[in-house]
Amino acid sequence: MFKRCLIVEIHTKENPWDLLVVISLTLILIPIIVFMPDSILRPILGLPFLLFFPGYALISTLFPEEQGLDRIERLALSFSLSIALTPLVGLLLNYVWNITLTSILTSLSILILALCGLSYLRRLSIPLEERFDVDIKIEQPNWSEYDTIDRLLVVATVVLLISSGVLAAYIITTPRTGERFTEFYILGPEGMADDYVTSLTVNQSSHLIVGIVNREHSSVDYELCIGLGNEPGNMTNAGDIPDDYNISLTNNTYMSADINLEHLDVWQQHINVSVEEPGSYRLIFFLRVEEEVYRTLHMWVTVTEEE
């Protein structure tokens, strides 16, 4: 016959173990975020850091005594207040600092550590018997008290919890490749998607900004082509794009440049395009990858003789 045996019993009246755990995990997360960008610990610690720690630290500060809130209410409010505090911190950062991973990590860490320190001081200010207590007891079950069905249910629950943990670990650790695509865009001279100069005189330049963003999850060799014509396949290569990106074109010709980008690399270049003959033309921009046309953009320009 099994005898019930106490394995672990933790109280937080004398020592604030709950606050120490929050502080320790917050301090552990900081170097992991900074120095271990691919670590599985980032999402494991990052989720409670964003969705639980701020609210729990605030609730512990506001209600240091046992009375006032039960444990279920504290748990629910910790999640709710964290969900409210985190975007509020982001909103304030928008006005006083840039919203980046570093700024959010720094500001939330300072908030959590400060609230935990204040909560500890508030607990010290009240009598020991009135302090909030996280009472954790882990006991070995007395199997003789359970019938066969209850034992099967306990075993099934344990198996389900272990399976859920293994599945969660697999989902977190298994790399997932998102959608593969390339951003290809043309902007006006002010960096906006408007104010394009489409009415030119012969040899007058139209100033544009061309951009490429590689989101293919691999290194890509692009061939950027800029020309005049209806279809890339019917155009003649007039040579390489000059280093200063001052491009002069005639109808049914294009100029090209090779561009290699790693995943998430951004390439953006100011260019000046002029046309040597009057007429109405389709100014076409296209990207080739492995000799195939991959992305195409175009705009119409009208070129007149100089007065």
C-alpha positions as CSV (number, residue, x, y, z in Angstrom):
1,M,0.0,0.0,0.0
2,F,1.3,3.5,-0.9
3,K,1.5,6.1,1.8
4,R,0.9,9.7,0.9
5,C,4.2,11.5,1.0
6,L,4.7,15.3,0.8
7,I,7.2,16.1,-1.9
8,V,7.2,19.9,-2.2
9,E,5.5,22.7,-0.2
10,I,6.1,26.3,-1.0
11,H,4.8,29.5,0.7
12,T,5.5,33.1,-0.2
13,K,4.6,34.8,3.1
14,E,8.1,34.7,4.5
15,N,10.0,34.9,1.1
16,P,8.5,36.4,-2.1
17,W,9.3,33.3,-4.3
18,D,6.6,34.4,-6.8
19,L,8.2,37.8,-7.3
20,L,11.7,36.3,-7.4
21,V,10.6,33.9,-10.2
22,V,9.2,36.7,-12.2
23,I,12.4,38.8,-11.7
24,S,14.7,35.9,-12.5
25,L,12.8,34.9,-15.7
26,T,12.8,38.5,-16.9
27,L,16.5,38.8,-16.3
28,I,17.2,35.5,-18.0
29,L,15.1,36.6,-21.1
30,I,17.2,39.8,-21.7
31,P,20.4,38.0,-22.7
32,I,18.5,35.4,-24.6
33,I,16.8,38.0,-26.7
34,V,20.0,39.9,-27.3
35,F,22.5,37.1,-27.9
36,M,20.4,34.0,-28.8
37,P,18.0,35.0,-31.6
38,D,17.2,31.4,-32.6
39,S,16.8,30.0,-29.1
40,I,13.6,28.0,-28.2
41,L,13.6,29.9,-24.9
42,R,12.7,33.1,-26.7
43,P,9.0,32.2,-27.3
44,I,8.8,30.1,-24.1
45,L,9.8,33.0,-21.9
46,G,8.6,35.7,-24.2
47,L,4.9,34.9,-24.0
48,P,4.6,35.1,-20.2
49,F,6.9,38.2,-20.3
50,L,4.4,39.9,-22.5
51,L,1.1,38.4,-21.4
52,F,1.5,37.7,-17.7
53,F,4.4,39.3,-15.9
54,P,3.4,43.0,-16.2
55,G,-0.1,42.3,-15.0
56,Y,1.0,40.0,-12.2
57,A,3.6,42.5,-10.9
58,L,1.0,45.3,-11.0
59,I,-1.6,43.2,-9.2
60,S,1.0,42.2,-6.6
61,T,1.7,45.8,-6.0
62,L,-1.9,46.9,-5.7
63,F,-3.0,43.9,-3.5
64,P,-0.1,42.8,-1.3
65,E,-2.4,41.3,1.3
66,E,-4.2,38.0,1.3
67,Q,-7.7,39.5,1.4
68,G,-9.2,41.4,-1.5
69,L,-8.7,39.0,-4.4
70,D,-8.7,35.3,-4.6
71,R,-6.2,33.3,-6.7
72,I,-8.4,32.9,-9.7
73,E,-9.1,36.6,-9.8
74,R,-5.4,37.4,-9.5
75,L,-4.6,35.0,-12.3
76,A,-7.3,36.4,-14.6
77,L,-6.4,40.1,-13.9
78,S,-2.8,39.4,-14.4
79,F,-3.5,38.3,-18.0
80,S,-6.0,41.0,-18.6
81,L,-3.8,43.8,-17.3
82,S,-0.8,42.5,-19.2
83,I,-2.7,42.6,-22.4
84,A,-3.7,46.2,-21.6
85,L,-0.2,47.3,-20.3
86,T,1.9,46.0,-23.2
87,P,0.2,48.0,-26.0
88,L,0.1,51.0,-23.7
89,V,3.9,50.8,-23.3
90,G,4.1,50.5,-27.1
91,L,2.0,53.6,-27.5
92,L,4.2,55.6,-25.2
93,L,7.3,54.4,-26.9
94,N,5.9,55.7,-30.2
95,Y,6.2,59.2,-28.8
96,V,9.4,59.0,-26.7
97,W,11.4,56.3,-28.5
98,N,11.3,54.1,-31.5
99,I,9.2,51.0,-31.3
100,T,11.8,48.2,-31.7
101,L,12.5,44.9,-30.0
102,T,15.2,46.5,-27.9
103,S,13.0,49.4,-26.7
104,I,10.0,47.1,-25.9
105,L,12.3,44.7,-24.0
106,T,14.0,47.5,-22.1
107,S,10.8,49.3,-21.1
108,L,8.8,46.3,-20.1
109,S,11.7,44.9,-18.1
110,I,12.1,48.1,-16.2
111,L,8.3,48.2,-15.6
112,I,8.2,44.6,-14.4
113,L,11.3,44.9,-12.1
114,A,10.1,48.2,-10.7
115,L,6.7,46.8,-9.9
116,C,8.1,43.7,-8.4
117,G,10.4,45.8,-6.1
118,L,7.5,48.0,-5.1
119,S,5.3,44.9,-4.4
120,Y,8.0,43.4,-2.2
121,L,8.2,46.6,-0.2
122,R,4.5,46.8,0.2
123,R,4.4,43.2,1.5
124,L,7.0,44.0,4.1
125,S,4.9,46.9,5.3
126,I,2.0,44.6,6.4
127,P,2.0,41.8,9.1
128,L,3.2,38.4,8.0
129,E,-0.1,36.7,8.6
130,E,-1.9,39.1,6.2
131,R,0.5,38.9,3.3
132,F,-0.5,37.2,0.0
133,D,0.6,33.6,-0.1
134,V,1.1,31.4,-3.0
135,D,0.6,28.0,-1.4
136,I,2.0,25.2,-3.6
137,K,1.8,21.6,-2.5
138,I,2.8,18.6,-4.6
139,E,1.9,15.3,-3.1
140,Q,2.4,11.8,-4.2
141,P,-1.1,10.3,-4.8
142,N,-2.3,7.4,-2.6
143,W,-3.2,5.0,-5.4
144,S,-5.1,2.7,-3.0
145,E,-7.8,5.4,-2.7
146,Y,-8.5,5.3,-6.4
147,D,-10.6,2.7,-8.3
148,T,-9.5,1.4,-11.7
149,I,-11.4,4.1,-13.7
150,D,-9.9,6.9,-11.6
151,R,-6.4,5.5,-12.1
152,L,-7.0,5.3,-15.9
153,L,-8.2,8.9,-15.9
154,V,-5.1,10.1,-14.0
155,V,-2.8,8.2,-16.4
156,A,-4.7,9.5,-19.4
157,T,-4.5,13.1,-18.1
158,V,-0.7,12.7,-17.5
159,V,-0.2,11.3,-21.0
160,L,-2.3,14.1,-22.5
161,L,-0.3,16.8,-20.7
162,I,3.0,15.2,-21.8
163,S,1.8,14.8,-25.4
164,S,0.7,18.5,-25.4
165,G,4.1,19.6,-24.2
166,V,5.9,17.5,-26.8
167,L,3.6,18.9,-29.5
168,A,4.1,22.5,-28.3
169,A,7.9,22.0,-28.3
170,Y,7.7,20.5,-31.8
171,I,5.7,23.5,-33.1
172,I,8.1,26.0,-31.5
173,T,11.3,24.3,-32.6
174,T,10.3,23.2,-36.1
175,P,11.2,26.0,-38.6
176,R,8.3,27.2,-40.6
177,T,8.9,28.9,-44.0
178,G,6.4,31.6,-44.7
179,E,5.2,32.8,-48.0
180,R,7.9,33.3,-50.6
181,F,7.7,36.5,-52.6
182,T,9.6,39.6,-53.7
183,E,8.5,43.1,-53.2
184,F,9.1,45.2,-56.3
185,Y,7.9,48.9,-56.4
186,I,8.3,52.3,-58.0
187,L,8.0,55.5,-56.0
188,G,7.8,59.1,-57.0
189,P,10.7,61.6,-56.4
190,E,9.4,62.3,-52.8
191,G,9.4,58.6,-51.9
192,M,5.6,58.2,-52.2
193,A,3.5,56.2,-54.5
194,D,2.3,59.3,-56.4
195,D,3.7,62.4,-58.1
196,Y,5.2,60.4,-60.9
197,V,6.5,62.6,-63.8
198,T,4.9,61.2,-66.9
199,S,5.0,64.2,-69.2
200,L,8.5,64.8,-70.5
201,T,10.3,66.5,-73.3
202,V,13.0,64.7,-75.3
203,N,16.0,63.9,-73.1
204,Q,14.3,65.3,-70.0
205,S,14.8,63.0,-67.0
206,S,12.0,61.5,-64.9
207,H,13.2,61.0,-61.4
208,L,12.0,57.8,-59.8
209,I,12.8,55.4,-56.9
210,V,13.0,51.7,-57.6
211,G,12.9,49.2,-54.7
212,I,13.3,45.5,-54.2
213,V,12.8,43.5,-51.0
214,N,13.8,39.8,-50.9
215,R,11.3,37.8,-48.9
216,E,12.1,34.5,-50.6
217,H,13.8,32.9,-47.5
218,S,17.0,32.4,-49.6
219,S,19.6,34.4,-51.5
220,V,18.4,35.5,-54.9
221,D,20.3,36.8,-57.9
222,Y,18.0,39.4,-59.6
223,E,18.5,41.1,-63.0
224,L,16.8,44.5,-62.9
225,C,15.7,45.7,-66.3
226,I,14.4,49.1,-67.3
227,G,13.2,49.8,-70.8
228,L,10.6,51.1,-73.3
229,G,8.2,48.7,-75.0
230,N,5.2,46.5,-74.6
231,E,6.7,43.1,-73.8
232,P,10.1,42.2,-72.3
233,G,10.6,39.5,-74.8
234,N,10.4,41.9,-77.7
235,M,13.0,44.3,-76.4
236,T,16.7,44.6,-77.2
237,N,19.3,44.8,-74.4
238,A,21.1,48.2,-74.8
239,G,23.7,47.4,-72.2
240,D,24.3,47.7,-68.5
241,I,22.7,50.4,-66.3
242,P,25.3,53.1,-65.6
243,D,26.6,53.3,-62.0
244,D,24.9,56.7,-61.6
245,Y,21.6,55.3,-62.8
246,N,21.1,58.0,-65.4
247,I,19.3,55.9,-68.0
248,S,18.6,57.1,-71.6
249,L,16.3,54.8,-73.7
250,T,14.9,54.4,-77.2
251,N,11.8,52.4,-78.0
252,N,12.0,48.6,-77.6
253,T,15.2,48.7,-75.7
254,Y,16.2,48.1,-72.1
255,M,19.2,48.3,-69.8
256,S,19.9,45.9,-67.0
257,A,21.9,45.5,-63.7
258,D,22.6,42.4,-61.6
259,I,21.5,42.6,-57.9
260,N,22.1,39.9,-55.3
261,L,20.0,40.1,-52.1
262,E,19.8,37.8,-49.1
263,H,16.5,37.1,-47.4
264,L,15.0,40.3,-46.0
265,D,17.6,42.5,-47.7
266,V,16.3,45.8,-49.1
267,W,17.6,47.4,-52.2
268,Q,16.4,50.9,-53.1
269,Q,17.9,53.3,-55.8
270,H,17.1,56.7,-57.1
271,I,17.1,56.7,-60.9
272,N,16.7,59.2,-63.8
273,V,15.1,58.0,-66.9
274,S,15.1,60.0,-70.2
275,V,13.7,59.2,-73.6
276,E,15.5,60.1,-76.8
277,E,12.5,60.4,-79.2
278,P,9.0,61.9,-78.9
279,G,6.0,59.7,-78.6
280,S,3.8,57.8,-76.1
281,Y,5.7,55.0,-74.4
282,R,5.3,52.2,-71.9
283,L,8.1,52.6,-69.4
284,I,8.6,49.0,-68.1
285,F,10.5,47.7,-65.1
286,F,11.0,44.0,-64.7
287,L,13.0,41.6,-62.7
288,R,14.5,38.4,-64.1
289,V,15.4,35.4,-61.9
290,E,17.2,32.6,-63.6
291,E,16.5,34.1,-67.0
292,E,12.8,34.2,-66.4
293,V,10.7,37.3,-66.0
294,Y,9.6,37.3,-62.4
295,R,8.1,40.7,-61.6
296,T,6.9,43.4,-63.9
297,L,5.8,47.1,-63.3
298,H,5.1,49.7,-65.8
299,M,3.9,53.3,-66.3
300,W,3.0,55.4,-69.4
301,V,5.1,58.4,-70.3
302,T,4.4,61.0,-73.0
303,V,7.5,62.6,-74.6
304,T,7.3,65.8,-76.7
305,E,9.8,67.9,-78.6
306,E,11.5,70.7,-76.8
307,E,9.8,74.0,-77.4
